[in-house]
Amino acid sequence: MLYRQKFVDNPATPLKETAIRSPLLRLRLRWYAVSTARLLLRRWQAVVLVTGVLASANASAFGNLDTLARPLLTVLAPGHGAAWRIGYLCALLLLAAAWVAMQREQVAGGPFMAFARSLPLTPRQRRHADLAVLLLADSPLLLVTACALGLTAGRGAPVAHAVLLCDVVLLALVAQRAVLERRPGGWAGVAAGAVLAGAAFGTRLDVAANLCVGVAATLALVLPPLARAPRRARRSHARPVAPLGLGRRHGPALQMSLAVLLRERRGELLAKGLTAAAIVAAAVGLVTLFERDARSFPTVLLAQGAVALTFSGLYRGLHMAHRASMAFTGALPLPGGWWRPYDLAAVLAAALPFLAAPAAFAWGIDAAAPARALAALASNAALLCALRTVQLISERHAVVLATVLAGCWTAATIACLL
């Protein structure tokens, strides 16, 4: 009480606020850089790898930028209706939310924020620090946005197109803030903004509607949130847990791997699922564009290889979780590396629907015989298992090595099945 009275008698001046806010921002950025430096480096390696592949192709720089910015430029395609555009915008926002859900602890500040909450910082100052860290975390995604904005400006597109792209970025930041602050109510405003922007595209009210969405999203980012009512403590219902046994009963060990994916790595699993769904949808759309020709079977194999490469990123999180629990499980009479087959089973279970969907589609359109479709599914399931070693053997070069292995394996599969 005396501290509060002293703080009221000596209000913080702008100089004092800057002296407190600047170290907070520096420490938050340093914490994120230290905790996710290698992860951010691998993501930028993926961006550089894609850029290098596009640059090595026989295409102009303008065409390569168009390919890189295609996920955002698809929103501006005039051949789609309002319902499709709204659904696509919601999918992009879900991807942005999953992107930050994978790194919520690092973006939120980690253990340091337990001390920072005791400092005389306003909610607005904390939100500004959160926004700065979010921009750093989204830097690979912002490169795609910059390419899309540059292409729309270079092509002389209407102003409404550039405003819509800016609205997508602002709505994505609002969705990510809702994930960080665990505010499910914020998704209602994000969905309303996506509906308004998607429905007004191509009409006379598109500029006004997009400006309204942008202003509302900016206010949601700048203004402090409303105070939430305290939640009631949940009653704990203890359930008997079966002892860990790796002999005849493998259920508890498999449950550990599944629990790591579904609880600790839920955001990463969701992001992998959305990415794999986008890959499968793109392959199905490309095969349909070629009138379901039987010669399009290599496209299905490429899609399955890309899905296996996508889900192989889950191995590192599972391995780190098991390593962190060695202080307890190391005292049990278990062989070394006992979790490996169960991690393989958990990742295979998550990726199997996305691997089976292209094979079933190729079988359904008579692009492949049942034996070839099953052989393709088995080959890519084996590829997903083989990628575990590559993902764990080198943390710095995991993206490049996994991509090279997936490319060579897919080329060998195409050569054997065709």
Secondary structure as UniProt FT lines:
FT   HELIX           2..9
FT   HELIX           14..35
FT   HELIX           37..56
FT   HELIX           61..68
FT   HELIX           70..73
FT   HELIX           74..76
FT   TURN            78..79
FT   HELIX           82..101
FT   TURN            102..103
FT   HELIX           104..108
FT   TURN            109..111
FT   HELIX           112..116
FT   TURN            117..118
FT   HELIX           123..137
FT   HELIX           139..154
FT   TURN            155..156
FT   HELIX           159..180
FT   TURN            181..182
FT   TURN            184..185
FT   HELIX           186..199
FT   TURN            201..202
FT   TURN            204..205
FT   HELIX           206..222
FT   HELIX           251..259
FT   HELIX           260..264
FT   HELIX           266..289
FT   TURN            290..292
FT   HELIX           294..296
FT   HELIX           297..311
FT   TURN            312..313
FT   HELIX           314..324
FT   HELIX           326..329
FT   TURN            330..331
FT   TURN            336..339
FT   HELIX           340..364
FT   TURN            365..366
FT   HELIX           370..393
FT   TURN            396..397
FT   HELIX           398..417
//
